Amino acid sequence: MRIARKASGVVAGAAAAALALTACSGGSGEAGAGDALDTEEEITLNLAWWGDDTRAALYEEAVELFEEEYPNIDVTTTFVAWDDYWTARNTEAASGTLPDVMQMDLSYLRQYGNNGQLLDLSEAFDVNLDVSGLEEELLAAGTVEGAQLGIPTSTNTLALFYNADVLERIGMEPPAEGYTWDDLNDWIVEATEKGAGEDPVVFGGFDYVGTLWFFMQRLIQQGIEPFTEDGQLNFSEEDAAAFLESTAELRDSDAVYPIERTKQIEPLTGFMVSEQAAEMTWDNFMAGYVAETGENIEILPMPSGDNGPQQFWKPSMLLSASANTDQPAAAATLIDFLINEPAVGEIFGTSKGVPATAAQRDAMALEPGSVDEEVTQYEEDVADLVTESAPLPVEGFGAIEAEWKRLHEELLYENVTVDEFVEQWFAFAADTMPAAE
Amino acid sequence: MKATRRLRSLVFHAAAVAASIVVLYPAVWMVMSSFKPGNQIIGNTSILPETWTLENYVTAFGGIGGVPFTSFVWNSVVLAVLSVVGTVASSAVAAYAFARVSFPGRNVMFAVMIGTLLLPFHVVIIPQYIMFNSAGLVNTYVPLLAGKFLASEAFFVFLMVQFIRGIPRELDEAARIDGCGHGRTFGLVILPLMRPAIITTSIFMFIWSWNDFLGPLLYLKDPDLFPLPIALRQYVDQTSVSDYGAQMAMAVLALVPVALFFIIFQRYLIQGVATQGLKG
């Protein structure tokens, strides 16, 4: 009896403490992102990003410029590599202490947004945050159910890369303009045949159906929006099976880069070791490809689908502010500075993707023939093809994307059939994604 | 008879050498890769670099994002040394209390302490983080060290308790007769006899702290405070260009102190484990 009474006392105490804590954090939310920025008050902001040491140096440079312009704001920075970044952010999110401003990825936007961790930045529009330089489709990619939770800093879009030096060695022409997915498959078969005599053997391409984004690209070209507005799958098992079957012949005739070798050279790809003639991926991989292969890499738009060659912009990176920040106005100001300031565009170049605003794109000092110049040129060329905003990935996208990739590896090892793949993936997706409301 | 024995010995040694080559290959590969140019590392299993370069070490010594390499080393050393000091001091006192002082609730508390061994670190991360955060101690070394000074490393407390239990009580009683209280019995009799256990604890704690990644990742925000393991991961970011050469170089540099520490103390480590059974 005595023990029970004591225990209830402890519980009551804990509850009171919890109430006091929530009261504290509630009190700080008075200032809004739409209030004018106080230029007198000493403000400290935290800024977090993922990336390597090169990016760290660039950010430090940009932050210095910001602090010069806003002397009353002190920005403390933190950075780690991609995987560790999310481990750290998840822990902070659990305690409601996310950094004031942080780099955000499209695949995590909905998850953090649904948990109420991110600030709706639309309050700050036209006050502390100018988004007039962003294209509408792009800005829309940072909204979840009407709330502007992320501001795209830069864009990328899918592209087909080919290694011109390898093509010359095996005597192949690149795919012709306006090529379709079927043309691409034929091209891969032919390139693999011609590359068989090389040492090491050159393959035409890889079995691209293992990447969920390519499936989404193809759906969009068929006029199907991959996900519904409330974050559910919007395609059928038949659609998925048809996509997977589309390269069945390539798999059966060993025309694609073998999975055994892929596993050996991970995290590189066949294309990066010049054993593969072409590869599709995001256009900002260009710099990495050129650095890895040291060869002449060229870039083409994605193949056309049933309804034509539509593509979409994906914000390669967004900036978000924490819902619990004490300084929403200053946080919005920092985001504004990072996306609009021409000098910041000059500092980063295309290292985060092509800058989202024209002011920053124009400020980049592009050397003719450089990788930056080619990628920027590519995005200008395909701008007309971009008619869709990026499909907003659903909550749990990271997991279903990884499962798609894993099942595809099983498919290549012939451990599952296409039908089993589709069945297992849809079951996994149903378990992983939050049910429709 | 003699010939068979020699043959057996030969086979045994051949097998041992073969096994150690397999085991050591990754380590040797790492050291040699740190001398290869960045693009010749992944997908290349050969040991000898085609071209030798010191470029990777230059990059590694150049630091990350304006933080010099020496800063990472210094932070790692500070954390490791304080962890060792804190763990040894607090665990020894706690172990003496559990082993020699009879106080109410001793058995229950001992059981609770052992119980914490069963609690995976990942279960307590978030509550701990919230606690340290509301105390305003995030982004300092306090969350990483506080527990070490409070004997929260139950494994070492347990190790020392078992060790002290093996020391004959007659020694305590003799000290008692000479007029020692608990303080002096511990300081003058038990502590000197605990040397093997203390050395074992120090070595393990040093290595654990040196290699700890998750704790610093969560609690430290300011790159100036980062220890080596976090800096190490910085070179390989899958979303930007990865510099495997610099990572290998940094890994080699990070391993040097642990390797040295191990070489110097391995005598004691093996001795320590061996004398665990001898009971002082």
Interface residues (C-beta under 8 A of the other chain):
Chain A: L21 N46 A48 W50 G51 D52 D53 T54 R55 A56 A57 Y59 E60 T76 T77 T78 F79 V80 A81 W82 D83 D84 T87 A88 T91 E92 A94 S95 T97 P99 Q264 I265 P267 L268 V273 A287 G288 A291 E292 G294 S351
Chain B: N39 I42 G43 G63 I64 G65 G66 I125 I126 Y129 I130 N133 S134 V138 L214 L217 L218 K221 D222 P223 I230 R233 Q234 Y235 V236 D237 Q238 T239 S240 V241 S242 D243
